[in-house]
């Protein structure tokens, strides 16, 4: 069953209410230290990227990997996404660091 907060975010995004979606994701991530919290951070990072806030997206992906290392699938995906976005931003050295960490830890 899907988390109601994440479903609400999907509605806000579909309705074009990006600020409200980000606010909801922040609240959800802050209140949950489990997989739902990690999924909220992943959704926030993706939303930030889709709205052009790529620097913020990289940081959110990294926060997810740091805060939820035991949720390995999401932590590894977050590092891979951080590397991808950093590379797209022209931050090649930083992207390589994330890729090295990904290979080392996962």
C-alpha positions as CSV (number, residue, x, y, z in Angstrom):
1,X,0.0,0.0,0.0
2,X,1.3,3.4,-0.9
3,X,2.0,6.0,1.8
4,X,-0.8,8.6,1.7
5,X,1.7,11.5,2.0
6,X,3.5,10.3,-1.1
7,X,0.2,10.0,-3.0
8,X,-0.7,13.5,-1.9
9,X,2.6,14.7,-3.4
10,X,1.8,13.1,-6.7
11,X,-1.5,15.0,-6.7
12,X,0.3,18.3,-6.0
13,X,2.9,17.7,-8.8
14,X,0.1,16.8,-11.3
15,X,-1.8,19.9,-10.3
16,X,1.4,22.1,-10.7
17,X,1.7,22.9,-7.0
18,X,5.4,22.3,-6.8
19,X,5.9,24.4,-3.7
20,X,3.2,22.5,-1.9
21,X,4.7,19.2,-3.0
22,X,8.1,20.2,-1.7
23,X,6.6,21.3,1.6
24,X,4.8,18.0,2.0
25,X,8.0,16.0,1.1
26,X,10.0,18.0,3.6
27,X,7.5,17.3,6.4
28,X,7.3,13.6,5.5
29,X,11.1,13.2,5.3
30,X,11.5,15.0,8.6
31,X,8.9,12.9,10.4
32,X,10.0,9.4,9.2
33,X,13.3,7.6,9.7
34,X,12.2,4.6,7.7
35,X,11.8,3.7,4.0
36,X,9.0,6.2,3.6
37,X,11.3,9.0,4.8
38,X,13.9,7.8,2.3
39,X,11.4,7.6,-0.5
40,X,10.2,11.1,0.4
41,X,13.8,12.4,0.0
42,X,14.2,10.6,-3.3
43,X,11.0,12.1,-4.6
44,X,12.1,15.5,-3.4
45,X,15.5,15.2,-5.1
46,X,13.8,14.2,-8.4
47,X,11.3,17.0,-8.1
48,X,14.1,19.5,-7.5
49,X,15.9,18.2,-10.5
50,X,12.8,18.4,-12.7
51,X,12.3,22.0,-11.7
52,X,15.9,23.0,-12.6
53,X,17.2,23.1,-9.1
54,X,20.0,20.6,-9.9
55,X,22.4,21.7,-7.2
56,X,19.8,21.2,-4.6
57,X,18.9,17.9,-6.1
58,X,22.5,16.7,-5.8
59,X,22.5,17.6,-2.2
60,X,19.2,15.9,-1.5
61,X,20.4,12.7,-3.2
62,X,23.6,12.8,-1.0
63,X,21.5,13.4,2.1
64,X,19.5,10.3,1.4
65,X,22.6,8.2,0.9
66,X,24.1,9.6,4.2
67,X,20.9,9.3,6.3
68,X,19.7,5.9,5.0
69,X,22.7,3.7,4.3
70,X,20.9,0.7,5.6
71,X,18.2,1.1,2.8
72,X,20.8,0.0,0.3
73,X,18.8,0.1,-2.9
74,X,17.7,3.7,-2.3
75,X,21.1,4.8,-1.0
76,X,22.9,3.3,-4.0
77,X,20.4,4.8,-6.4
78,X,20.8,8.2,-4.7
79,X,24.6,8.1,-5.1
80,X,24.2,7.1,-8.8
81,X,21.7,9.9,-9.3
82,X,23.9,12.4,-7.6
83,X,26.8,11.4,-9.9
84,X,24.6,11.7,-12.9
85,X,23.3,15.2,-12.0
86,X,26.7,16.4,-11.0
87,X,28.2,15.2,-14.3
88,X,25.3,17.0,-16.2
89,X,26.2,20.2,-14.2
90,X,29.8,19.9,-15.4
91,X,31.1,18.8,-12.0
92,X,33.1,15.8,-13.4
93,X,35.5,15.5,-10.4
94,X,32.6,15.5,-8.0
95,X,30.7,13.0,-10.0
96,X,33.7,10.7,-10.0
97,X,33.9,10.9,-6.3
98,X,30.3,9.8,-6.0
99,X,30.9,7.0,-8.5
100,X,33.9,5.8,-6.5
101,X,31.9,5.8,-3.3
102,X,29.1,3.9,-5.0
103,X,31.6,1.2,-6.2
104,X,33.2,1.0,-2.8
105,X,30.1,0.9,-0.7
106,X,27.6,-1.0,-2.9
